[in-house]
């Protein structure tokens, strides 16, 4: 069975590629509209900046929505997060240290 995390990473990569392609196409369309509308260079810069800001906001919202969906789905499969693994590692290290200390006490005692 394919690794679930790899599947999510690949889906995320494809989603970002789609967003990048949409942004590039939007920039082309904006340039064509500016030429057709007879905007001045300053108007074009202002509109492009406003448009870019909206795209950036929408992209962040989309990335957050996808990230939340991936986390929610991963939780359903009970796939541990990096934070879960780090917490577990700390607990294992603490138990190992206690076992080592007890072994040294027995050897000395």
Order of alpha helices (4+ residues) and beta strands (2+ residues): alpha-alpha-alpha
